[in-house]
Amino acid sequence: MKTIPFTKENIENWSQQFPTPFYVYDEVGIRKCVTDLYKAFSWNKGFKEYFAVKATPTPAILRLLNSLGCGTDCASIPELVLSQKSGINGKNIIFTSNETTVDEYKAALECGAIINLDDITHIEFLEKIAPLPDTICCRYNPGKFNITNDIMGHLHDTKFGMTHEQILEAFAILKSKGVKHFGIHSMLASCSLVEEYYPRLAKKLFKFALEIKEKLDINVEFIDLSGGIGIPYKPTEEPVDIFAIGEGVRNVYEEIITPSGLEIALFTEMGRYITGPYGYLVTKALHYKHIYKEYIGVDASCCDLMRPAMYGAYHHITVMGKEDAETVGKFDVVGSLCENNDKFAVERELPQVDIGDYLTIHDAGAHGHSMGYNYNGKLRCAELMLKPDGNVQLIRRAQSIDDYFATLDIDPQFN
Ligand SMILES: *Cc1c(COP(=O)(O)O)cnc(C)c1O
């Protein structure tokens, strides 16, 4: 069952001040999600979630996560600055970049972030910029990794990370150059609802840590399981049980790491799991069109949420005030771009939608607003935080036409 922590009446009130479309994030939901994650991994000393900023790069969200003990995972200078402007600094940031520029490494080193190297050649690249930091993480790509029914098995085809041999070589080189603290990072799935994913990944990395200990006499101090835990976009899917996942990882830790005497802190870099289900895109029905199919035209477009257009992703839609109404037919819910893939839903069973009805698009809290863009001159929409007291707070205003023009070269005679 998909639920919404606000009503049609709430939207009518909010939209007097903040016109649709807008995003609403549920602070209560995010708090509970993070609190449960920390409980699930409380057995591991040093456990920390480094929220993937790209999922929801909004300072109010990052501040909330910081207050709950999270750091951030960044891949660009603006993401580093967003973290710092949200009170997150130093080793509370992991810089997991690829195809990194000199300026990006400089900025990451300056703020004291943990550097996660995507490739062995980046050791030399980094050394030319500044002395190597004390702590380095390396990103591992094992080449293959099958997880039942949910496979990101084509790792030969993914650009990320280093091979097994390269990690060993990189660690040997880094050790010889005076690096003191080591970590391994790996991300082998995206939106996985398979609870075995983290335990299986952890097992692989724990065994690798023992091999590194044996071959190089290096104590791996942290292992970053990264993101990739999925959420149920479809009403027929079940959420993962984070406590079962925590226990699954604990079992492999006690099997492999505990007897070795090593102590390894576990990190995660979840994005989608933390904010995805707790963000909603609210839009208004503007037009109804009947040609060969039935279309409901809304005031949001895939410039506000591109996942359906980009991946054919399913996002559940609730017609506000008609939660319990019978469906009356199949509709395409479409935005206004001059692009025929601008659809939030294709042939979706919905109740009667009247002009002016509000539609809430679910599970838009991660990789939603952040993937937005300005195609067709569409301005980016606002983001609101639904506070525990039931009020909303504007946490990102809508883009204005002046914002849009701020970067353009306009001939003064037309100004
Ligand atoms: C995108 C990304 C994440 C977050 O992925 P989710 O699917 O949102 O959990 C974490 N780490 C890295 C390196 C990423 O690129």
The ligand as an SDF file (V2000), in Angstrom:
LIG
                    3D

 15 15  0  0  0  0  0  0  0  0999 V2000
   24.7910    6.8300   -7.0580 C   0  0  0  0  0  0  0  0  0  0  0  0
   25.7490    6.3540   -6.0610 C   0  0  0  0  0  0  0  0  0  0  0  0
   25.3340    6.0040   -4.7760 C   0  0  0  0  0  0  0  0  0  0  0  0
   23.8980    6.0000   -4.3490 C   0  0  0  0  0  0  0  0  0  0  0  0
   23.1560    5.0670   -5.0570 O   0  0  0  0  0  0  0  0  0  0  0  0
   21.6540    4.7380   -4.6160 P   0  0  0  0  0  0  0  0  0  0  0  0
   21.1840    3.8160   -5.6920 O   0  0  0  0  0  0  0  0  0  0  0  0
   20.9270    6.0210   -4.6150 O   0  0  0  0  0  0  0  0  0  0  0  0
   21.7150    4.1040   -3.2890 O   0  0  0  0  0  0  0  0  0  0  0  0
   26.2990    5.6520   -3.8590 C   0  0  0  0  0  0  0  0  0  0  0  0
   27.6090    5.6230   -4.1710 N   0  0  0  0  0  0  0  0  0  0  0  0
   28.0550    5.9500   -5.4040 C   0  0  0  0  0  0  0  0  0  0  0  0
   29.4900    5.9190   -5.6840 C   0  0  0  0  0  0  0  0  0  0  0  0
   27.1420    6.3090   -6.3950 C   0  0  0  0  0  0  0  0  0  0  0  0
   27.5830    6.6290   -7.6150 O   0  0  0  0  0  0  0  0  0  0  0  0
  1  2  1  0
  2  3  1  0
  2 14  2  0
  3  4  1  0
  3 10  2  0
  4  5  1  0
  5  6  1  0
  6  7  2  0
  6  8  1  0
  6  9  1  0
 10 11  1  0
 11 12  2  0
 12 13  1  0
 12 14  1  0
 14 15  1  0
M  END
$$$$
